Structure formats: C-alpha cells, structure tokens
Amino acid sequence: MADVIATHLEMARSGVDKYYPIFGKDRRKWYTQIGFRPETTSMQFIRMFQEGGYGFATVVNEGGAIPVDTFATVNNKDYYWVKRGLQDRRSYESISTDQYGLSKKVAKKMAKAMESTKDSTAAAMFNKHTSTSGAFVGPDGVAFVSATHGYDGGTWSNLGVDESNTSADLSMSALDGMIQQLMLVPNHRGIPDPQPGPFNLMVHPKNASLAHRISETLKIQGSANNDVTFGGALISNVIVNPFLTELGAWWLIAANSDDHGLFMLRHDSRLIESDRHKETQEVSIFLTEKWLFHFMDARGVQGSAGA
C-alpha cells in the first residue's frame, strides 16, 4: 500500500493547507500591460500588410492633369499561430484521498501557467529585439529594434537614444533623447510621421526605482525641488516586467495601441478536457491554447540595450 500513495504522500501531511493558499493569489498579466492588440483568425495564418501612404499633394495648373499617385502595401508577412499545451496526470488514489482539495485546483493552476507562458513569449519580442531570425523579423525583413528599417528613399531607426543609434543606460537625458527620436519617425514615403506620446516605459525590475523617479515629478531628497521633467510628462505608465532578461535594456512603447504594431494573434479559444486511462486508473487533464505574439510595424516602439 505504501507504493500506491508514495507519489502523493506530501498531500497528506498536516499543515499543507496553511501554506498552499499563498500560491493561489491572482497574478498580474504583463503582456496585457505592454499593449499587444488582439487579432483573431479562423484560418491557419493571417497575412498582414504595412500600409504605405500618398505623397504630398502637387500644384495643378488650371486645366492640367492631376498626377496619378497611389498608396502601396510595401511590405507584408504571413503570421502563423502556435499551439501550446499542458497536461496533468495523476492517480485515482491521489484524487480520492485529497482532503485539501488540491486536485480541484488543477485547471486554475494550468490557466495561470498558460498566462505565464504568454508573459514569457511576449517578453521574448523584447529580449531578442535585435534578432534577425525569421521568427522575430517583421514585414520589412529586419529586426524588431533596428537602425535599418526602410522607407522610400532611406532608412529609419528605432534603436538607441539618439540619431547615432547609441544604446545608453536609462537616465533622464537618455529618456528625453529617445522621445525626440520617436518624434522623428517617417512614414513609408519619407514624410514625417512622429510619435508624440504618451508612452509606456518598460524596464527590468533592477531599473524599477530609477524608472519611477525619472518618469514622475522629480523629487530630490533633502531639497525643495519639485520639477516636472519633459520626458516624465510623456510617460503614462511604468511597466516593470520580471520576464525581461537584459538588466540594462529599456523600451518606450506608444501607450495607444493604434500607434504601434504589436499584436497577439489568436485562434479558437482555451480548450480544457480530461481523459481516464483504464489500464492505470489515472486521470489526465489537458489545456491547450493557440496564439502568437509579434509585430507588424516597429513604429511606436524605441529600444535601448543599455550601455
């Protein structure tokens, strides 16, 4: 009999119900704070276009022909959602002797694990922001954060804090410089298409204190100074994301989801089901979801890898 209950003996110990609830607290969804726009498809993939635009209107003489112009879908990419799943498999005995109801929390814990997976994969877009792997590049064929995003007649950059594409540690001056860079972004025809803000500032937890200090009203300890900063006035939210891997890296993301190209592609909905294995009298519970985090346009996002 000892062999039968050996795999779930810890559940029978006195006091487990006292410490277990701490793991049941509701958790924050970091990927929703970043602002990925949801897109749903019933197809195997979705094709997204980066829309171009018309040039400036030209002067037309009386009776003269109006020049023909068009906006072009200059770049496009096919995005495929990915199926992800979890399985819990346990004996019938572990369920029948579960006096603390831990087995009943399987679905809830699986759901939380799936949300953590989303947080991790959403953060991967930023952790691998300079990757030129096909899984991470956008419709223009370059990395998410790059100095070589193309437009008609040149390139533009969302890398670094100034026009030299220099990555610097987070500071008040670096924040101001990065915002100025976002205000110099051109559209696909080379016409100014500035991102005026407001922005979300996303940092690793190691930069949490600094990010809050420089993005809010400046309060210097031991002095009467209480100054409003240029950059801080344009930051609507600080996102302290524990799923980021680079301690010094930081990003500005347009707070309005219409001003950036981040999206979450979804197919179907969450599916949870169970299966009983007759030969072992075990029960399996499965949870699957189908989604993808990506970007269709890098405008509205500026990143620095830190110094």
Secondary structure, 3 states (H helix, E strand, C coil): CHHHHHHHHHHHCCCHHHHHHHHHCCCCCHHHHHCCEEEECCCCEEEEEEECCCCCCCCCCCCCCCCCCCCCEEEEEEEECEEEEEEEEEEHHHHHCCCCCCHHHHHHHHHHHHHHHHHHHHHHHHHCCCCCCCCCCCCCCCCCCCCCEEECCEEECCECCCCCCCCCCCCHHHHHHHHHHHCCCECCCCCECCCCCCEEEEECHHHHHHHHHHHCCEECCCCCCEECCHHHHCEEEEEECCCCCCCCCEEEEECCHHHCCEEEEEEEEEEEEEEEECCCCEEEEEEEEEEEEEECCCCCEEEECCC
